[in-house]
Amino acid sequence: MHISDGVLSAPVLAAGFVGTAALTAVTIRKMDMEEIPKVSVLTAVFFVASLIHVPIGPSSVHLILNGLVGVVLGRRAFPAILLGIILQALLFGHGGVSVIGVNALMMGSGALVAYGIWRQRRRFHIAQREFVFGALAGATGVFVSGVILALALATTGKAFLATAGYALAAHIPIMVVEALVVGAAASFLARVKPQILADAEPAAALGAGAAS
């Protein structure tokens, strides 16, 4: 889902850096030292996910797992993804330096929206609640990132309109895969170590929700 150097117009690139700077400032506020190890682990998960490519017709797309990062880290997901984007650009050339802002805004925003969906689970008492909302978070994280990708391409010029539509459509299978992965991961973590999840509930409340 990375956009490469030399594709986007200067105004879009500038908007990406401004948006990323603003969200980074908001999401790292009052970060405790104790949070850094968990942020580092999820940065590594996000980083490695980009190496897993799924064939789609003549091309391929890769896992993103920004929904999982959002479910585990909450608002700290954005700086974790930003760090992953920087490492991917510098070590593997995924995207490029000039598009770090746009790529981070694209995937980090998806993680924040996924976290927002994950938080809504407390309003419902249904069977497999953590799986359901984890799956919704996983799929929505990819969808939001895909929409931002398409908008970034479309606002650069009419020549990219077809590419924008294709890029969004190509990530529909990834939405399904990530829904299953994030749903299963959220359900598992809620059973064995619920405190690791963002916006964690007390164990007693989790037990009551699972029993409903």
Long-range contacts (C-beta under 8 A, 24 or more apart in sequence): 1-61, 1-62, 1-64, 1-103, 1-106, 1-107, 1-145, 1-146, 1-149, 1-167, 1-171, 2-50, 2-85, 2-88, 2-94, 2-95, 2-99, 2-103, 3-95, 3-99, 3-102, 3-103, 3-106, 3-149, 3-152, 3-153, 4-95, 4-96, 4-99, 5-95, 5-96, 5-97, 5-98, 5-99, 6-96, 6-98, 7-99, 7-153, 7-156, 7-160, 8-99, 8-102, 8-152, 8-153, 8-156, 9-155, 9-156, 9-157, 12-102, 12-152, 12-155, 12-156, 13-98, 13-99, 13-101, 13-102, 15-101, 15-102, 16-99, 16-100, 16-101, 16-102, 16-103, 16-104, 16-105, 16-152, 17-100, 17-101, 17-102, 18-101, 19-101, 19-105, 20-82, 20-100, 20-101, 20-102, 20-104, 20-105, 20-108, 21-101, 23-78, 23-105, 23-108, 23-109, 23-112, 24-78, 24-79, 24-82, 26-75, 27-75, 27-76, 27-77, 27-78, 27-79, 27-112, 28-76, 28-79, 31-76, 31-79, 35-76, 38-72, 38-73, 38-76, 38-196, 39-73, 39-76, 39-79, 39-80, 40-80, 42-68, 42-69, 42-72, 42-73, 42-77, 42-80, 43-80, 43-81, 43-83, 43-84, 43-87, 44-84, 45-69, 46-80, 46-81, 46-84, 47-84, 47-87, 47-88, 50-84, 50-88, 50-92, 50-94, 54-173, 54-174, 54-177, 56-170, 56-173, 59-170, 61-170, 61-171, 61-173, 61-174, 62-174, 63-174, 63-177, 63-178, 63-181, 64-107, 64-110, 64-141, 64-142, 64-145, 64-174, 64-178, 65-138, 65-178, 65-181, 65-182, 66-107, 66-108, 66-110, 66-111, 66-114, 66-141, 66-142, 66-145, 67-110, 67-111, 67-114, 67-134, 67-137, 67-138, 67-139, 67-140, 67-141, 67-142, 67-178, 67-182, 68-138, 68-141, 68-178, 68-181, 68-182, 68-185, 68-186, 69-111, 69-114, 70-110, 70-111, 70-112, 70-113, 70-114, 70-115, 70-118, 70-137, 70-141, 70-198, 71-114, 71-115, 71-118, 71-134, 71-137, 71-138, 71-182, 71-185, 71-186, 71-197, 71-198, 72-189, 72-196, 72-197, 72-198, 73-111, 73-115, 73-198, 74-115, 74-198, 74-199, 75-112, 75-115, 77-108, 77-111, 77-112, 77-114, 77-115, 78-104, 78-108, 78-109, 78-111, 78-112, 81-107, 81-108, 81-111, 82-108, 102-152, 105-148, 106-145, 106-148, 106-149, 106-152, 107-145, 109-144, 109-145, 109-148, 110-140, 110-141, 110-142, 110-143, 110-144, 110-145, 110-148, 111-141, 113-140, 113-141, 113-144, 114-138, 114-140, 114-141, 114-144, 114-182, 115-198, 115-199, 118-186, 118-197, 118-198, 118-199, 119-198, 119-199, 121-209, 122-199, 122-201, 125-208, 125-209, 125-212, 126-209, 126-212, 127-210, 127-212, 128-187, 129-209, 129-210, 129-212, 130-183, 130-186, 130-187, 130-189, 130-190, 130-206, 130-209, 130-210, 131-183, 131-184, 131-186, 131-187, 132-183, 133-186, 134-182, 134-183, 134-184, 134-185, 134-186, 134-187, 135-179, 135-180, 135-182, 135-183, 135-186, 136-179, 137-182, 137-186, 138-175, 138-178, 138-179, 138-180, 138-181, 138-182, 138-183, 139-175, 139-176, 139-178, 139-179, 141-178, 141-182, 142-171, 142-174, 142-175, 142-178, 143-171, 143-175, 145-171, 146-171, 146-175
